Amino acid sequence: MSPERPRRPERPERPERPERREDQVRRLLDGPHPAVPPELVVEAMRRGARRGRRRARARRLLWLVLSVAFLVFVVWASVEQPWNPPPAETTPPLNGW
């Protein structure tokens, strides 16, 4: 018979990593919150409004460019008519003359 190996002492269970992070976040959120300066709120609203105006302007410009591209395509297609076969380069032979 083989001698039994000695067992290792069991380690105490450590909390999982996500649980530790969750506990840290809870402690941060439960603590006292710093006061927000009033000028910071006004500045954030001003920047947000400016960003909204810029986005609206960019959206309008994009629609304008897409509309012009579509119009150019329609004019080109109506002039060139790419769905029709190209005209023959040579004339067919004349038989029976």
HELIX and SHEET records of a PDB file:
HELIX    1   1 ARG A   17  ASP A   30  1                                  14    
HELIX    2   2 PRO A   38  GLU A   80  1                                  43    
END                                                                             
